[in-house]
Amino acid sequence: MAEKAESRAVELDIRGKKRVFDIDDPVLPDWIEEKAFGSDDYPYDKKLDNKEYDRLLKLLQIELVKVQFWQQKTGTRIMAVFEGRDAAGKGGAIHATMSYMNPRSARIVALTKPTGTEQGQWYFQRYVATFPTAGEFVLFDRSWYNRAGVEPVMGFCTPEQYEKFLKETPRFEKMIASENIHFFKFWLDIGREMQLKRFHDRRHDPLKVWKLSPMDIAALNKWGDYSEKRDRMLKETHTDQAPWTVIRANDKRRARINLIRHILKTLDYDDKDKAAIGEIDDRIVGSGPGFLK
């Protein structure tokens, strides 16, 4: 007789209320469905219209193609770090940015856990090896900032390594800026119910189930720990040379549009169409640690 699968249901403290969340139950609880989109005081009550999203995204992607031509002409190097909680929409934002860019000079870096050799090296070394050469646009799907979040929360680094990272990172990123690399750091922020909804969607979508990892399950009760580490990371590593751009991302469409707008508005490339780029939505986009308070 086959053994019964062990339940993965967890009891969560959601703003002072005890809630049970079973990711394997195909029915999403009402308390998640009703609160997900507006969680963490998200300022909109519905998604950006899909047709409007497609229209805006096409205009922005045309501008990104212009950026690549400008890079090839001038040798300009660009790199962008995409960070955020699990299921914040990092991969989708990267895909929206990369979709029509020439893959010969634009690439994604998504490193797996370090090898034994890499563990014995300077912490930043394996990331530096992936930095852009002249004319390249490199997007990091997670980065060295693993040491500011998942590693200390899940016990994958020592407290000493964590503190050393927070001290060294501003100096490290100052060197990136001094190399005249255009360097963007994005933190995609989502509410708790939205994260649970997206985890549940992944679990029950056969095309997305690969995205749900044991780490996601293990982290369900660590929302507060991750929030504390996020806040300290933003405080300690937000600098004039390498500022954090924070994007409230409960609506993936608005998040992607405004992230790309930020990149485009920052760069001084040829044939720039400011009208096509539009204006950044300051209700969901801000700078540094103060934006989420």
Residue frames as qw, qx, qy, qz and C-alpha x, y, z in Angstrom:
[[0.000, 0.888, 0.460, 0.000, 0.00, 0.00, 0.00],
 [0.407, 0.534, -0.035, 0.740, 1.43, 3.39, -0.99],
 [0.353, -0.390, -0.461, 0.715, 2.38, 5.71, 1.83],
 [0.064, 0.914, 0.399, 0.035, 0.30, 8.83, 2.24],
 [0.446, 0.512, -0.072, 0.730, 2.19, 11.96, 1.22],
 [0.375, -0.406, -0.457, 0.697, 3.24, 14.11, 4.15],
 [0.076, 0.912, 0.399, 0.058, 1.14, 17.27, 4.44],
 [0.476, 0.166, -0.024, 0.863, 2.89, 20.52, 3.60],
 [0.216, -0.839, -0.355, -0.352, 0.19, 22.68, 5.21],
 [0.424, 0.040, -0.400, 0.811, 1.58, 25.44, 7.41],
 [0.217, -0.844, -0.468, 0.148, 0.07, 27.77, 9.97],
 [0.397, 0.351, 0.042, 0.847, 0.88, 31.40, 9.22],
 [0.165, -0.659, -0.416, 0.605, 0.48, 34.57, 11.22],
 [0.256, 0.476, 0.434, 0.721, -1.12, 37.06, 8.83],
 [0.093, -0.475, 0.048, -0.874, -1.39, 40.46, 10.52],
 [0.310, -0.252, 0.596, -0.697, -2.24, 38.91, 13.88],
 [0.854, 0.060, 0.119, -0.502, -4.56, 36.19, 12.54],
 [0.429, -0.274, 0.851, 0.126, -3.69, 32.51, 12.40],
 [0.723, 0.466, -0.139, -0.491, -4.23, 31.13, 8.90],
 [0.708, -0.144, 0.672, 0.162, -3.62, 27.67, 7.48],
 [0.478, 0.674, -0.339, -0.449, -2.14, 27.48, 3.99],
 [0.756, -0.057, 0.640, 0.123, -1.91, 24.15, 2.17],
 [0.143, 0.574, -0.478, -0.649, -0.09, 24.66, -1.11],
 [0.061, -0.042, 0.953, 0.294, -1.19, 21.21, -2.33],
 [0.312, 0.560, 0.682, -0.351, -4.90, 22.00, -1.99],
 [0.321, 0.321, 0.548, 0.703, -6.06, 23.01, -5.50],
 [0.115, -0.857, -0.442, -0.239, -8.58, 25.47, -4.03],
 [0.314, 0.307, -0.254, 0.862, -7.02, 28.83, -3.18],
 [0.220, -0.536, -0.664, 0.473, -8.36, 30.10, 0.17],
 [0.082, 0.874, 0.400, 0.264, -10.68, 33.11, 0.00],
 [0.398, -0.867, -0.013, 0.300, -8.53, 35.06, 2.45],
 [0.491, -0.280, 0.452, 0.690, -5.71, 34.96, -0.11],
 [0.319, 0.485, 0.632, 0.513, -7.81, 35.47, -3.26],
 [0.065, -0.910, -0.400, -0.084, -9.59, 38.50, -1.82],
 [0.368, -0.882, 0.079, 0.285, -6.50, 40.23, -0.42],
 [0.787, -0.017, 0.299, 0.539, -3.71, 39.30, -2.86],
 [0.437, 0.623, 0.248, 0.599, -3.82, 42.17, -5.34],
 [0.149, -0.884, -0.020, -0.443, -4.23, 44.87, -2.71],
 [0.823, -0.449, -0.184, 0.296, -1.81, 43.35, -0.21],
 [0.562, -0.241, -0.034, 0.791, 0.82, 45.60, 1.32],
 [0.107, 0.776, 0.239, -0.574, -1.43, 48.60, 0.48],
 [0.395, 0.117, 0.595, 0.690, -0.92, 48.30, -3.26],
 [0.124, 0.385, 0.136, -0.904, -2.37, 51.53, -4.75],
 [0.431, 0.129, -0.512, -0.732, -4.39, 49.98, -7.60],
 [0.663, -0.009, 0.565, -0.492, -7.43, 47.73, -7.44],
 [0.888, 0.346, 0.296, -0.065, -6.98, 45.96, -10.79],
 [0.670, -0.119, 0.435, 0.590, -4.29, 45.06, -13.30],
 [0.112, 0.524, -0.324, -0.779, -3.21, 47.35, -16.10],
 [0.792, 0.451, 0.163, -0.377, -5.42, 46.57, -19.11],
 [0.774, -0.100, 0.528, 0.334, -3.74, 43.87, -21.19],
 [0.572, 0.679, 0.306, 0.344, -4.14, 45.70, -24.54],
 [0.036, -0.982, 0.134, -0.132, -2.70, 48.88, -23.03],
 [0.665, -0.562, 0.452, 0.193, 0.14, 46.85, -21.53],
 [0.770, 0.217, 0.462, 0.383, 0.98, 45.31, -24.91],
 [0.357, 0.877, 0.155, 0.282, 0.88, 48.74, -26.57],
 [0.257, -0.927, 0.268, -0.050, 3.17, 50.36, -24.02],
 [0.767, -0.369, 0.470, 0.233, 5.55, 47.42, -23.88],
 [0.737, 0.465, 0.326, 0.367, 6.05, 47.43, -27.66],
 [0.168, 0.952, -0.051, 0.253, 6.99, 51.12, -27.59],
 [0.476, -0.780, 0.405, -0.009, 9.49, 50.50, -24.81],
 [0.846, -0.079, 0.461, 0.255, 10.98, 47.44, -26.50],
 [0.583, 0.731, 0.136, 0.328, 11.58, 49.51, -29.64],
 [0.102, -0.937, 0.270, -0.197, 13.55, 51.92, -27.46],
 [0.742, -0.482, 0.458, 0.091, 15.56, 49.05, -26.00],
 [0.822, 0.353, 0.293, 0.336, 16.58, 48.01, -29.51],
 [0.264, 0.903, -0.079, 0.328, 17.82, 51.58, -30.03],
 [0.512, -0.777, 0.363, -0.054, 19.82, 51.24, -26.81],
 [0.871, -0.111, 0.405, 0.254, 21.58, 48.19, -28.21],
 [0.620, 0.661, 0.137, 0.399, 22.53, 49.99, -31.43],
 [0.090, -0.934, 0.204, -0.279, 23.90, 52.83, -29.30],
 [0.740, -0.549, 0.384, 0.057, 25.84, 50.36, -27.18],
 [0.859, 0.198, 0.313, 0.353, 27.41, 48.75, -30.23],
 [0.392, 0.825, 0.041, 0.406, 28.35, 52.16, -31.60],
 [0.139, -0.861, 0.285, -0.398, 29.84, 53.49, -28.35],
 [0.536, 0.193, -0.753, 0.329, 30.95, 50.36, -26.47],
 [0.414, -0.453, 0.301, -0.730, 28.71, 51.31, -23.55],
 [0.348, -0.044, -0.923, 0.159, 28.33, 48.59, -20.90],
 [0.548, -0.364, 0.046, -0.752, 25.08, 48.11, -19.00],
 [0.361, -0.074, -0.918, 0.149, 24.18, 45.72, -16.19],
 [0.530, -0.398, 0.006, -0.749, 21.02, 45.37, -14.15],
 [0.098, 0.043, -0.929, 0.353, 20.44, 43.37, -10.98],
 [0.595, -0.334, -0.346, -0.644, 16.91, 42.01, -10.43],
 [0.166, 0.039, -0.856, 0.487, 16.16, 41.16, -6.81],
 [0.576, -0.261, -0.030, -0.774, 13.04, 40.52, -4.78],
 [0.618, -0.169, 0.672, -0.371, 11.24, 37.88, -2.79],
 [0.205, 0.056, 0.935, 0.284, 10.48, 34.54, -4.38],
 [0.193, 0.602, 0.758, 0.160, 7.64, 34.95, -6.92],
 [0.050, -0.670, -0.153, 0.725, 8.11, 38.74, -7.08],
 [0.606, 0.750, 0.246, -0.098, 8.25, 38.64, -10.89],
 [0.283, -0.691, 0.471, 0.470, 11.98, 38.93, -11.54],
 [0.470, 0.010, 0.780, 0.413, 12.02, 36.40, -14.37],
 [0.350, 0.729, 0.581, 0.095, 9.04, 37.95, -16.14],
 [0.009, -0.951, 0.034, 0.307, 10.54, 41.43, -15.89],
 [0.359, -0.484, 0.631, 0.489, 13.81, 40.16, -17.35],
 [0.460, 0.311, 0.772, 0.310, 11.96, 38.44, -20.18],
 [0.245, 0.891, 0.372, -0.084, 10.00, 41.59, -20.99],
 [0.139, -0.861, 0.288, 0.394, 13.25, 43.55, -21.13],
 [0.363, -0.394, 0.743, 0.401, 15.14, 40.99, -23.21],
 [0.708, 0.396, 0.559, -0.169, 12.47, 39.79, -25.64],
 [0.639, 0.748, 0.156, 0.088, 13.57, 41.74, -28.72],
 [0.164, -0.864, 0.442, 0.174, 17.18, 42.45, -27.83],
 [0.695, 0.511, -0.505, -0.033, 19.97, 40.88, -29.84],
 [0.895, -0.442, 0.051, -0.006, 21.15, 37.84, -27.81],
 [0.775, 0.333, -0.175, 0.507, 24.66, 38.26, -29.18],
 [0.262, 0.386, -0.303, 0.831, 25.11, 41.32, -27.00],
 [0.513, -0.424, 0.225, -0.712, 22.46, 40.88, -24.31],
 [0.593, 0.003, -0.804, 0.042, 22.44, 37.99, -21.87],
 [0.679, -0.611, -0.017, -0.407, 21.02, 36.77, -18.58],
 [0.298, 0.350, -0.793, 0.398, 23.15, 35.64, -15.66],
 [0.774, -0.415, 0.019, -0.478, 21.41, 33.24, -13.27],
 [0.273, 0.456, -0.817, 0.224, 24.07, 31.42, -11.29],
 [0.818, -0.334, -0.450, -0.130, 23.37, 28.23, -9.37],
 [0.653, -0.747, 0.117, 0.033, 24.78, 27.58, -5.91],
 [0.131, 0.820, -0.555, -0.041, 28.59, 27.96, -5.76],
 [0.890, 0.166, -0.415, 0.093, 30.86, 25.01, -6.43],
 [0.796, -0.492, -0.103, 0.339, 33.47, 23.89, -3.93],
 [0.571, 0.156, 0.085, 0.801, 36.09, 25.88, -5.80],
 [0.029, -0.663, -0.216, -0.716, 33.91, 29.01, -5.84],
 [0.626, -0.735, -0.252, -0.071, 33.21, 28.67, -2.13],
 [0.743, -0.357, -0.024, 0.566, 36.95, 29.05, -1.55],
 [0.395, 0.384, 0.207, 0.808, 37.19, 32.24, -3.63],
 [0.050, 0.116, 0.196, -0.972, 36.45, 35.89, -2.92],
 [0.369, 0.451, 0.719, -0.379, 32.67, 36.02, -2.60],
 [0.415, 0.730, 0.060, -0.539, 32.17, 38.42, -5.53],
 [0.208, -0.442, 0.711, 0.506, 34.61, 36.63, -7.84],
 [0.339, 0.253, 0.872, 0.244, 32.20, 34.38, -9.72],
 [0.265, 0.830, 0.437, -0.223, 29.91, 37.33, -10.42],
 [0.048, -0.778, 0.303, 0.548, 32.70, 39.59, -11.68],
 [0.342, -0.152, 0.812, 0.449, 33.56, 36.91, -14.27],
 [0.296, 0.553, 0.761, 0.164, 30.12, 37.48, -15.86],
 [0.018, 0.727, 0.144, -0.671, 30.28, 41.29, -16.10],
 [0.634, 0.731, 0.248, -0.040, 29.67, 42.92, -19.50],
 [0.549, -0.101, 0.331, 0.761, 32.31, 43.58, -22.07],
 [0.063, 0.307, -0.160, -0.936, 32.12, 46.58, -24.42],
 [0.412, 0.036, -0.481, -0.773, 28.64, 46.92, -25.96],
 [0.365, -0.203, -0.909, -0.022, 27.00, 44.28, -23.76],
 [0.524, -0.398, 0.085, -0.749, 23.78, 44.43, -21.71],
 [0.398, 0.019, -0.896, 0.194, 23.79, 41.91, -18.83],
 [0.595, -0.457, -0.033, -0.660, 20.78, 41.17, -16.62],
 [0.140, 0.212, -0.891, 0.376, 21.23, 39.33, -13.31],
 [0.712, -0.383, -0.384, -0.445, 18.39, 37.06, -12.19],
 [0.754, -0.649, 0.000, 0.102, 19.45, 37.27, -8.55],
 [0.432, 0.747, -0.334, 0.379, 23.01, 38.22, -7.77],
 [0.407, 0.219, -0.640, 0.614, 25.56, 38.66, -5.02],
 [0.385, -0.359, 0.229, -0.819, 22.63, 39.93, -2.94],
 [0.794, -0.206, -0.557, -0.128, 21.80, 36.32, -2.08],
 [0.528, -0.016, -0.586, 0.615, 24.12, 36.99, 0.84],
 [0.133, -0.168, 0.250, -0.944, 21.88, 39.79, 2.06],
 [0.678, -0.107, -0.033, -0.726, 18.68, 37.72, 2.06],
 [0.926, -0.030, -0.282, -0.249, 18.28, 34.01, 1.48],
 [0.628, 0.279, -0.620, 0.378, 21.71, 33.04, 2.83],
 [0.018, -0.258, 0.614, -0.746, 21.41, 34.59, 6.31],
 [0.688, -0.143, 0.092, -0.705, 17.69, 33.74, 6.61],
 [0.951, 0.053, -0.218, -0.214, 18.19, 30.08, 5.69],
 [0.714, -0.594, 0.361, 0.084, 21.52, 29.67, 7.49],
 [0.871, 0.405, 0.085, 0.265, 23.72, 29.35, 4.37],
 [0.427, 0.578, -0.295, 0.629, 26.27, 31.88, 5.64],
 [0.507, -0.346, -0.547, 0.570, 27.64, 32.85, 9.02],
 [0.117, -0.934, -0.294, 0.167, 26.68, 36.08, 10.80],
 [0.405, -0.599, 0.288, 0.628, 30.25, 37.25, 10.24],
 [0.358, 0.144, 0.662, 0.643, 30.01, 36.64, 6.49],
 [0.067, 0.793, 0.582, 0.165, 26.71, 38.52, 6.39],
 [0.240, -0.899, -0.082, 0.357, 28.10, 41.56, 8.20],
 [0.436, -0.356, 0.472, 0.678, 31.23, 41.53, 6.04],
 [0.321, 0.449, 0.678, 0.485, 29.06, 41.49, 2.91],
 [0.017, -0.915, -0.403, -0.011, 27.05, 44.54, 3.98],
 [0.351, -0.788, 0.158, 0.481, 30.28, 46.40, 4.71],
 [0.439, -0.229, 0.603, 0.625, 32.08, 45.41, 1.49],
 [0.430, 0.563, 0.673, 0.215, 29.24, 45.73, -1.03],
 [0.147, 0.960, 0.138, -0.194, 29.11, 49.55, -1.26],
 [0.253, -0.691, 0.512, 0.444, 32.87, 49.57, -1.92],
 [0.489, 0.075, 0.799, 0.341, 32.52, 46.81, -4.51],
 [0.363, 0.732, 0.567, 0.101, 29.72, 48.63, -6.31],
 [0.040, -0.913, 0.105, 0.392, 31.61, 51.91, -6.22],
 [0.356, -0.370, 0.689, 0.512, 34.26, 50.15, -8.33],
 [0.423, 0.465, 0.742, 0.233, 31.57, 49.13, -10.83],
 [0.163, 0.936, 0.276, -0.148, 30.46, 52.76, -11.13],
 [0.221, -0.784, 0.361, 0.454, 34.06, 53.95, -11.49],
 [0.453, -0.044, 0.765, 0.455, 34.39, 51.62, -14.48],
 [0.314, 0.290, -0.215, -0.878, 31.69, 53.68, -16.22],
 [0.117, -0.232, -0.941, -0.216, 29.33, 50.72, -16.33],
 [0.477, -0.284, -0.076, -0.828, 25.68, 51.81, -16.28],
 [0.242, -0.030, -0.928, 0.280, 24.51, 49.87, -13.22],
 [0.550, -0.349, -0.142, -0.745, 20.88, 49.37, -12.19],
 [0.092, -0.014, -0.927, 0.363, 19.60, 47.65, -9.04],
 [0.535, -0.275, -0.299, -0.741, 15.92, 46.74, -8.91],
 [0.096, 0.037, 0.892, -0.439, 14.04, 45.43, -5.89],
 [0.458, -0.262, -0.550, -0.648, 10.60, 44.05, -6.83],
 [0.139, -0.058, 0.728, -0.669, 8.35, 44.10, -3.78],
 [0.488, -0.288, -0.635, -0.524, 5.10, 42.16, -3.34],
 [0.563, -0.422, 0.297, -0.646, 2.57, 41.68, -0.55],
 [0.298, -0.257, 0.899, -0.194, 2.36, 38.49, 1.46],
 [0.692, 0.330, 0.541, -0.345, -0.97, 37.28, 0.12],
 [0.601, 0.700, -0.248, -0.297, 0.23, 37.96, -3.42],
 [0.076, 0.538, -0.839, -0.023, 3.29, 35.81, -2.82],
 [0.478, 0.004, 0.834, -0.274, 1.12, 32.97, -1.48],
 [0.701, 0.549, 0.222, -0.397, -1.20, 33.26, -4.49],
 [0.470, 0.699, -0.496, -0.212, 1.72, 33.06, -6.91],
 [0.165, -0.357, 0.913, -0.110, 3.19, 30.07, -5.08],
 [0.612, 0.236, 0.668, -0.352, -0.20, 28.35, -5.30],
 [0.643, 0.665, -0.081, -0.370, -0.49, 29.20, -9.00],
 [0.220, 0.612, -0.751, -0.113, 2.93, 27.64, -9.62],
 [0.368, -0.166, 0.886, -0.227, 2.07, 24.48, -7.71],
 [0.588, 0.385, 0.662, -0.260, -1.07, 23.85, -9.79],
 [0.544, 0.755, -0.153, -0.331, 0.11, 24.98, -13.22],
 [0.935, -0.005, 0.271, 0.230, 1.94, 22.15, -15.04],
 [0.595, 0.659, 0.005, 0.460, 3.91, 24.72, -17.06],
 [0.027, -0.808, 0.281, -0.517, 5.09, 26.62, -13.97],
 [0.861, -0.500, -0.053, -0.080, 5.44, 23.92, -11.32],
 [0.807, 0.175, -0.194, 0.529, 9.20, 23.74, -11.96],
 [0.102, 0.673, -0.167, 0.713, 9.46, 27.25, -10.50],
 [0.662, -0.641, 0.081, -0.380, 8.31, 26.07, -7.07],
 [0.504, 0.403, -0.693, 0.321, 11.30, 24.90, -5.06],
 [0.665, -0.412, -0.576, 0.236, 11.66, 23.24, -1.66],
 [0.323, -0.027, -0.260, 0.910, 13.24, 26.52, -0.57],
 [0.289, -0.357, -0.243, -0.854, 9.96, 28.31, -1.32],
 [0.701, -0.460, -0.505, -0.205, 8.10, 25.92, 0.98],
 [0.649, -0.231, -0.447, 0.571, 10.73, 26.20, 3.70],
 [0.196, 0.099, -0.100, 0.970, 10.51, 29.99, 3.59],
 [0.272, -0.607, -0.574, -0.477, 6.72, 30.23, 4.07],
 [0.554, -0.735, -0.366, 0.136, 7.10, 30.94, 7.79],
 [0.592, -0.289, -0.013, 0.752, 10.01, 33.34, 7.34],
 [0.222, 0.811, 0.348, 0.415, 8.27, 36.38, 5.89],
 [0.341, -0.940, -0.014, 0.024, 9.28, 38.56, 8.83],
 [0.695, -0.414, 0.329, 0.487, 12.91, 37.41, 8.66],
 [0.535, 0.363, 0.447, 0.618, 13.08, 38.23, 4.96],
 [0.013, 0.927, 0.262, 0.267, 11.47, 41.64, 5.57],
 [0.515, -0.811, 0.121, 0.248, 14.06, 42.46, 8.21],
 [0.652, -0.178, 0.441, 0.591, 16.92, 41.45, 5.89],
 [0.377, 0.660, 0.442, 0.477, 15.38, 43.39, 2.98],
 [0.151, -0.976, -0.136, -0.083, 15.14, 46.55, 5.04],
 [0.564, -0.676, 0.282, 0.383, 18.72, 46.31, 6.26],
 [0.644, 0.155, 0.493, 0.564, 20.01, 45.52, 2.77],
 [0.243, 0.814, 0.345, 0.398, 18.31, 48.59, 1.32],
 [0.334, -0.940, 0.009, 0.061, 19.60, 50.76, 4.15],
 [0.627, -0.555, 0.380, 0.392, 23.23, 49.58, 4.01],
 [0.548, -0.001, 0.609, 0.574, 23.70, 49.25, 0.23],
 [0.299, 0.853, 0.399, 0.155, 21.70, 52.16, -1.21],
 [0.459, -0.468, 0.111, 0.747, 24.37, 54.65, -2.31],
 [0.285, 0.768, -0.078, -0.568, 24.74, 57.56, -4.70],
 [0.066, 0.470, -0.764, -0.437, 26.90, 55.41, -6.97],
 [0.257, -0.067, -0.931, -0.249, 24.61, 52.36, -6.86],
 [0.436, -0.059, 0.345, -0.829, 21.08, 53.30, -5.75],
 [0.187, 0.246, 0.950, -0.033, 18.22, 50.85, -5.33],
 [0.413, -0.046, -0.280, -0.865, 15.10, 51.38, -7.43],
 [0.233, 0.135, 0.886, -0.378, 12.16, 49.84, -5.56],
 [0.403, -0.031, -0.497, -0.768, 9.11, 48.74, -7.53],
 [0.540, 0.045, 0.641, -0.543, 5.86, 47.60, -5.96],
 [0.209, 0.260, -0.800, -0.499, 5.07, 44.60, -8.12],
 [0.502, 0.211, 0.739, -0.398, 1.69, 43.14, -7.21],
 [0.690, 0.661, 0.178, -0.233, 0.71, 44.01, -10.77],
 [0.713, -0.145, 0.451, 0.517, 3.40, 42.45, -12.96],
 [0.471, 0.669, 0.387, 0.425, 2.37, 44.51, -15.97],
 [0.086, -0.986, -0.002, -0.140, 2.80, 47.88, -14.28],
 [0.654, -0.621, 0.325, 0.283, 6.05, 46.69, -12.70],
 [0.716, 0.128, 0.452, 0.516, 7.59, 45.69, -16.04],
 [0.309, 0.830, 0.277, 0.373, 6.52, 48.87, -17.82],
 [0.237, -0.963, 0.087, -0.096, 7.94, 51.11, -15.12],
 [0.746, -0.432, 0.355, 0.361, 11.14, 49.15, -14.71],
 [0.638, 0.333, 0.402, 0.566, 11.95, 49.46, -18.41],
 [0.090, 0.936, 0.179, 0.288, 10.95, 53.13, -18.34],
 [0.507, -0.826, 0.174, 0.174, 13.46, 53.73, -15.56],
 [0.728, -0.128, 0.420, 0.527, 16.27, 52.17, -17.57],
 [0.461, 0.585, 0.416, 0.522, 15.41, 54.15, -20.69],
 [0.093, -0.972, -0.133, -0.168, 14.96, 57.48, -18.92],
 [0.615, -0.689, 0.225, 0.311, 18.40, 57.07, -17.29],
 [0.671, -0.035, 0.474, 0.569, 20.33, 56.39, -20.52],
 [0.196, 0.772, -0.095, -0.597, 21.32, 59.08, -23.03],
 [0.567, 0.049, 0.731, 0.376, 21.11, 57.05, -26.24],
 [0.009, 0.134, -0.471, -0.872, 20.66, 58.08, -29.88],
 [0.356, -0.214, -0.596, -0.687, 17.17, 58.81, -31.31],
 [0.071, -0.221, -0.828, 0.510, 15.55, 58.65, -27.87],
 [0.283, -0.465, -0.501, -0.673, 11.76, 59.05, -28.03],
 [0.028, -0.069, 0.630, -0.773, 10.75, 60.57, -24.71],
 [0.616, -0.014, -0.005, -0.788, 7.05, 60.54, -25.61],
 [0.777, 0.054, -0.589, -0.218, 7.16, 56.80, -26.30],
 [0.373, 0.113, -0.772, 0.503, 8.89, 56.16, -22.97],
 [0.483, -0.681, -0.419, -0.357, 6.30, 58.05, -20.96],
 [0.184, -0.666, 0.409, -0.597, 6.44, 58.92, -17.27],
 [0.366, 0.035, -0.878, 0.306, 7.34, 56.71, -14.34],
 [0.573, -0.603, -0.390, -0.396, 4.49, 55.96, -11.93],
 [0.126, 0.451, -0.602, 0.646, 5.70, 57.27, -8.58],
 [0.755, -0.344, 0.136, -0.541, 2.88, 55.45, -6.80],
 [0.994, -0.090, 0.057, -0.016, 4.71, 52.19, -7.36],
 [0.769, 0.332, -0.159, 0.522, 8.32, 53.26, -8.06],
 [0.317, -0.940, 0.105, -0.074, 10.67, 54.86, -5.56],
 [0.542, 0.575, -0.493, 0.364, 14.28, 55.06, -4.52],
 [0.181, 0.394, -0.694, 0.575, 16.00, 53.46, -1.57],
 [0.236, -0.186, -0.895, 0.330, 14.83, 52.22, 1.82],
 [0.175, 0.198, 0.381, -0.886, 12.39, 55.04, 2.57],
 [0.412, 0.019, -0.488, -0.769, 9.95, 54.13, -0.21],
 [0.527, -0.217, -0.806, -0.161, 8.51, 51.05, 1.52],
 [0.175, -0.179, -0.674, 0.695, 7.88, 52.74, 4.88]]
